[in-house]
Amino acid sequence: MLTDDDGSKKDVTLWAPNKGIIRDGSCVRDDAWLLDICAGIKHELVIFESLDEDTTDRRIGPLGVRSDTGYIDLINGPGSYKGDHGYASVDRPSLYHTILAADHHYEVAFTGTLPLSNRVIMPMGDDDVFVTISLFVGRMQRIEVYKNGMLVRPNNAQLDKGGSFTYMFPDQRFIPNIDDGVLLQHGANYFDRNAMTLHLALRGNEDLVLKTSQTLIINMDTVMEMTPEELYSQKSLGPILASILGVSDKNVKVVNIGQSSTRRRRSIGSNAAMLTFEVGSMASMGGLKARSMGLNDDIDIDALNNLQRKIIEAKTVCTIKSEMKAKLNMEVVRISVNGVDQEQQVVHDDMRSEDVFNPFDGMSSKTVSMPTDLSIFREPELKLKIGEKFATQPWIQVLDENGARVVVNGLSISAKLVAADSQVQEISAKQFRKNAKKNRSEQETENSVQGVVLTGRTTINVDQDGLAKFTDLGISGAFSGSGSVALEFFLDGSGMQICGMGTSSMIKRSSAIDIKDETSNAVHCTKGMARASDFLRKKKKGGGGGEFVSCANLGLSGLKTIIQDLLVGNFIRLRTNGVVSSIRKEQIGSLSLANNELTDSDELRELLSHLPALSNINLSNNNFTEFPADLFNANRALANFDLKGNPTTTLQPGFFANMKISKKSKFIMPCSLETIPVDVLLDKKIVKSFLKAAKFC
């Protein structure tokens, strides 16, 4: 009562300069009786009563009553109920007796939340006694007025042929006016949803029952070319939303239009407005549904609960936005939904849990703005050792156009590892779906950066606070030692296509992360141009066949360290002129392991299985006594090898089965070799090429 609709505080000395029951110049003070006798005013008793089940448990008073002449009165209700007395009484019914004056208008407000069901009665009023009141409700759900069990049609409602109410464009002319006198009808009413106030006329002594409708209120901040009046008259608005929600269009009505809260810049000639829909089953009127003609159109509390959850899902938000744009050229900027308590299951203020959101709490509200940006709410730890998790896990928030956090179900944020100095690249929804079909090994290969990969749960749903809170991100692998990495966060899944927006602004990157790799036994090879002597053949002009990597002359007795780098980081470490770097496995076309002390052919086979692009391999001058038949099974492009200097006496059948043997191939055999696989000699297709390619001592 003390604030205007715009939130500004009223000057009480001007707004309510007088206290107590209304008086005027005709009032004469009787000190003996401590009262005023007012010949010019007809005072009437008006009773406000809560009909809710908790009427004796929940205090909603004091009740404030202000007359149109500036008199304000506070009514505290009865003092006892079960024999206990005074203000501290535990059980006191919410029953308030007020003294109002006929032919005057009053503003009325409870201190607590208005009960879902109330009775108002002027028990001693005659038919020629009129009072109008404006009762502040505090919620946007429609207040239905019943007289003798029959619904009183609101002043702004029209009953169409289907028995459904259609609400006319909001206007102050629908408010019952005390100046109308004998024209006022008992129970005449108008609910101003912008002010959340019920305007009501009282005449005579029949009681009125006020019931809060069990419905959802959906508000949409919109920007459009048409005027608010033109928008409100669009008959397709309700059916569009009903179709999206999967309910009968009889259960969805446009009930209000008001001032938009969006701050989005509008082009010249455009308008902004807040459009209000009501969703749910409607009251009975003369045995017929006021808005519905069949029982199948009923929507119970559980169904409303499900609808509320559906409305704030990303998919629904996106559909509403796209449908309104396509069919009415109207841009929906923000959506909010309000619910109410289940009747006879009121949630009291002192019973509410901060951790549990009740969609039908009397003051509940969920607002869904359109996502336009991501922001890193909490940066990850910027120094990390290989194999560890981030000590500080990142939190990412989704923001709207005003920088406010977006709360919407169905959005998720993914994280990936990138080189800190690389350019941000937009990921299309199509590319995301393509990546999702890849197996884990393929994804890790592509997501490896500088030899390390991101571990843990890399996709997190946005929670009810609008945050994606990562919990177990870490880094594993074998860091190449060059450059630094960063975490990049982006909308994925349905979020990639949210409301048709692109994803360029939906990507955020962390600060550079310093990686510490404490591996002490790392093997560093070199990269360069292969010499003719490396494979006993000249390379084609311009190179070709991938990069040449030499791990020769390193005194290697095993390959486990190199295999580990390939397995975890998909690379081989390099050191060139003292500078440490790495080369990815798919880039390696030629490899030299010559002049080492290698003996384990099974280890060699595992190493080669990670190098599918390999076409040349030099294994000369090692200590291999045998080579398995499937040594080169993973190397379908292999055309040249050098085995000289190894104490091998025989090659197993099938050794050459998967090789790319041609006239240009070169196979350098060990001098100790005594036999060759007979199967290669029996294959007429390759025997000539083999005999030309093979070089024996």
Number of C-alpha atoms within 10 A of each C-alpha: 16 11 11 10 10 7 8 9 11 13 11 12 9 9 16 18 12 18 13 15 18 22 20 11 9 11 15 13 11 10 8 6 7 7 11 14 12 16 13 11 18 11 19 19 15 20 17 18 19 22 19 17 15 17 17 15 13 21 20 20 19 17 21 18 24 26 21 13 16 18 18 21 22 18 17 18 21 17 16 16 13 9 9 13 14 11 12 10 14 17 19 22 21 25 22 18 17 22 17 24 21 20 17 18 23 23 18 21 22 21 12 14 19 19 25 23 19 19 17 18 20 25 14 13 20 13 13 12 20 27 26 26 24 23 19 20 24 18 23 27 23 24 24 21 24 18 14 10 12 15 18 17 19 21 17 20 16 14 13 11 7 12 16 20 22 16 18 17 16 19 10 10 10 18 22 25 20 20 13 11 14 12 11 19 16 21 25 21 26 28 27 22 21 16 15 18 23 23 24 25 21 28 24 18 17 18 19 23 22 22 20 21 20 26 27 25 25 24 24 26 22 24 24 20 18 16 14 20 12 10 18 21 13 11 11 15 20 20 18 17 23 18 13 15 19 10 18 19 20 24 22 27 24 26 23 21 22 16 13 18 14 18 10 12 9 12 10 7 9 13 16 26 22 24 23 23 22 25 27 25 25 25 18 15 16 10 9 14 20 22 25 22 16 10 9 9 18 18 20 13 19 10 12 21 18 11 19 23 16 18 22 22 16 24 20 21 23 20 17 23 23 19 18 18 14 11 11 16 14 21 20 26 23 23 23 18 23 23 26 28 22 16 17 12 10 19 18 15 12 7 8 12 10 7 6 7 13 18 21 22 18 23 15 15 18 20 18 23 26 25 27 19 23 24 20 19 14 14 15 22 17 17 12 18 16 18 17 13 19 19 15 15 16 22 19 24 22 29 21 18 17 12 13 14 22 27 26 28 21 17 25 22 27 20 23 18 21 24 18 20 11 9 8 14 9 14 17 15 18 11 10 13 12 10 13 12 10 11 9 9 10 11 14 18 21 11 17 23 26 27 27 28 26 22 18 12 13 16 19 20 18 23 17 13 12 20 23 23 19 22 17 16 19 20 20 19 24 28 29 26 17 13 16 18 22 21 22 19 23 24 29 24 17 15 23 22 18 24 21 12 15 16 22 15 15 23 21 19 20 21 16 19 18 16 21 14 17 11 11 6 7 15 18 20 24 20 20 10 13 19 12 10 8 21 24 17 14 12 14 8 6 5 12 11 16 15 22 22 24 23 23 19 14 15 14 17 13 16 17 14 16 18 21 17 23 23 19 18 27 28 32 27 28 22 15 12 7 7 9 15 21 23 20 19 21 16 17 22 21 27 26 23 23 25 19 19 17 21 19 16 17 14 16 21 17 17 18 20 18 18 22 19 22 28 21 24 25 23 25 24 21 21 19 19 14 17 21 15 15 17 22 23 18 19 21 15 18 22 20 25 24 24 22 23 19 22 17 20 15 16 19 17 15 17 19 19 15 16 19 15 22 16 13 12 22 23 22 22 21 21 16 16 17 10 11 15 15 12 15 19 14 10 11 10 11 16 16 15 16 21 15 15 19 15 16 13 9
